[in-house]
Amino acid sequence: MPVLVASDLDRTLIYSAAALALTVPDERAPRLLCVEVYDGKPLSYLTETAARLLAELGDTAVFVPTTTRTREQYRRITLPGPPPKYAICANGGHLLVDGVTDAGWHARVRARLADECAPLAEVREHLMSAADPLWVRKHRTAEDLFAYLVVERELLPPDWVKELAVWAENRGWTVSLQGRKVYAVPKPLTKSAAVREVVRRTGAELTLAAGDSLLDADLLLAADRGWRPGHGELADTGWTAPTVSALPERGVWAGERILREFLRAVRPAG
């Protein structure tokens, strides 16, 4: 039976220049491979060693990119290795099969959100009124499923995110702060639900996962084994679970270590 590997992308496997966290002298820095270009400029990277490991992983397991990115944002990324048959976008709102949205899955997600959560318009209106233009740079909605703000992190009031989380909790939504983005996401909109659907379709008997943010916690808990890097929301809050390994590596080095751990776990099963 196949092994399924579901991994978050940003700040887990791939990294912007600002998130690389290269603390070694420049002459000892790893060679980097650019895997995303935006507006004609390089945007996201992994080490060349990580690229080799990811290509190897794609040949030995069912690798499923699992991201909060929209489909458009995901398609900017060109990962090493064979093109993934399955990919999860919009935090589980879209399941791509050979690059095409599975309409049946998306319809089921929509129906559940309508039944269990306050509408997106209400949440977006609250974000618009509660956020101060002094520290908000952008208001965005993603795939008509969830909303997020791009903020100046150093100007963000210390209790604002907590207060927003309390407001959202009563309406069936959750809040997450990732880098310069504050996400408001419906509770039923989860990566783990989409991963379970891929497990059902593939018959995988072992599921591995990795992620760095609170939006990845459900994904890690749903897997048989999981890994989180030494940076991100989960590390900052000290989040752990019996089946999740907290790695010490930070930045792009963590992406390399996660891929080594995936391969070490996949090979015995093969």
Residue, then its C-alpha position, 0 to 999 in steps of 0.5 A: m500500500p502507498v505511503l501518503v506524505a502531506s506537507d505544508l509548503d511555505r516556511t515548511l518546505i519552501y522559503s522566501a528570502a526573508a524566511l531563509a534564516l541563513t545564520v552561517p557565513d556567506e561562504r558556507a551558505p547552501r546553494l539554493l533553487c528557486v521554485e517560485v517566480y512572481d511578477g518576474k522576480p524570484l520569490s521562494y526557494l529550497t536548498e539544492t539538497a532539499a530539491r534532490l530529496l523532494a524528487e526522491l520522495g515523489d518517486t517513493a510516496v504519494f506526495v501531496p502539497t497541502t497549502t493555505r495558498t489559493r490555486e493561483q498562488y500554488r500554480r506559481i510554484t514548480l517543485p522538483g520531482p514528478p508532478p503531484k497527482y493530488a494537491i490541496c489548496a485554500n486550506g482544504g477548500h480545493l482538492l486538485v487532481d492532476g491539476v484540476t479542481d475536484a468539483g464534488w469535493h469543493a461542493r461538499v466543503r461549501a455545503r458544510l461551511a454554509d451549515e456551520c459557520a457565519p458567512l464570509a461577508e460578515v467576517r470580512e466586514h468585521l475585519m475591515s472595521a476592527a483593523d487599523p489602517l495604521w498597521v494594515r497594508k492589505h485586506r484580502t479574501a481567498e477563493d471566496l472561502f476565507a479572509y486575511l490581512v497583511v499587516e505591519r507586524e511590529l505595529l500590530p497591537p499585542d492583544w488584537v489577534k486574541e480579541l479577534a480570535v474570541w470574536a471569531e470563535n463564536r461564529g465558527w471561525t478560527v484565527s491564525l497569525q503567520g508572519r505578516k498575515v492574519y488569517a480568519v478561516p472557517k473551522p470546518l475548512t481544514k487540511s486534514a479533511a482533504v487529506r483524509e479524502v486523498v487517503r480514502r482514494t489512494g488506500a494509503e496505510l501510512t500518512l506522514a505530515a509536516g507544517d509550521s503554523l496553527l492552521d497545520a495542527d489538525l493536519l499533523l494530528a491526523a497523520d500517523r507521524g508528523w514533524r514541525p520546524g523550530h520556527g513558526e506559530l507551533a514552535d512559538t507556542g510550544w505546541t506538541a503532540p505524541t505523534v509529532s516531532a519538534l525539530p530544532e532546525r529553523g529556516v531553509w535548513a528545517g525544510e531539508r531536515i523534514l524531507r530527510e525525516f519523510l524519506r527515513a519513514v517511507r523507506p522501511a514501509g516500502 
